């Protein structure tokens, strides 16, 4: 299993309506993508971020399906311009010592397939995590 975790703090200029639309778009991802086995979207407690979303997929194929699903791209288009800080990372019980490199490769492929999203990620003022060094 892979838990794909997104943590975000919105820009001060983001309106309550824009933020709610972005959160609902995350929820739509969870409801609309069959690769997602479970998900949660809500406030981030105990950290330096305001909101988080966790999407659970079975394996690398499921992660790539999540990364390239139309609902994920729609959330990117809707929300990335609202984000001041973003951290994306994965947690897995898979013992493969090369899993990190394989996840990086999926992000590299995703960015190659959709340069618009790669450019939007590059414009986030503070972004760390999956797909950064690819």
N, C-alpha and C positions, 0 to 999 in steps of 0.2 A: 504494500500500500504506500501511496505517496500523498502526503498532506501538503498542498500548495497554499502558501500563506501570503496574503497581501496585507500590508499595514500602511495606512495613509493618514496624513494630516493635511487638511485642506488650507488653501490660501485664505487670508483674511477677507479677500474680496468675494469669495464664493458665497452665494446667497443660500439661505435655508432650503429654498426650492431646488436649487442646483444640486446641493448635497443630497437631498432626499432622492432626486432623480438618479444620481450616481449610485446610491445604495440600492435602490430598486433595480437598477441595471445589473448589479452584482447578484441580487436575488434571482433575477431572470436567468442569468447564466446557470445558476444551480438548478433551476426548474426545467430549463430547455435543452440541456446537453446530457445525453444519455451516458456519456463517459463519467460524469460526476455521480459518485455513489452516495455522497452526503455533503452538506455544506452548512455553514453558518455565516451570517453577516451581522455585524453589530458594533457597539462601542468597544474600544480597546481599553482594557483595564490593567493597570500596573505597569504600563510602559510609557514611552514617549510619543505615542501616536494616538490619534483620536478615534479612528475606525479601522476595523479589520474584517477580512473575509478569508475563510478557510474552505478549500475545495478538496475533497478526497477522491482520488482516482486509484485504479487498481495497479497500474504499471506505466511504463514509459509511453506505450501506445496511447493510453488514456490521457496522459499528460499532454502529449502532442495534439490530440483531438481537442482537449480543453484550450490549449494555447492558440489554435487556429480556427476555433469555432466562430461562426458569425456573431454570436452573442458576446464573445470575449472581445472581438474587434469593435463591436458597437460600444461596449463599456469603455474601451480605450479612447474612442473618439469623443465620447460624452464626458469622461471624467479626468483624463490625464491633464488637461489644461487647467483643472481646478486644484490640482495637487501641489502642495508646497514640498512635502517630504513623502517619499515612498520607499518602502522596503519590501522586497519579494524574496521568499526563500522556500525551500522544500525540506520536509522531514520524512524519512522513510525507514521502514524496518527491513528493506532489501539489503542483504549483506554484500552486494557486488562492490568491490573496491573501486571500480571505474564508474560508479553511478553518477558522481558529481560531473565528470567529463561528459557523460551521456546526456545529462540534463542541460549542460551548457551547449551541447551540440543542438539539442532541440530548440533552444532559444536562438541560436545562430541561424538555424533554418527558418524559424518563424520570422526573424528580422529580415532575412533574405527574401522571403515570400511577400512581406508587407513592409516596404521601406517607409511608408507613411507612419505606421505605428512606431517603428524604430526611431524616426525623427521626433515624434511626440515624446517618447521616453527620454531621448537626449535633452529635451527642453525642460524636463522636470528639474526644478532647482536643486533638489537633493534626492538622488536615487541610488540605492544600494541593493545588491542581491543578485538573484538569478538573472543570467543573461547580460550582465554588465561587462564581463571580460571575454566576450565572444566576438 
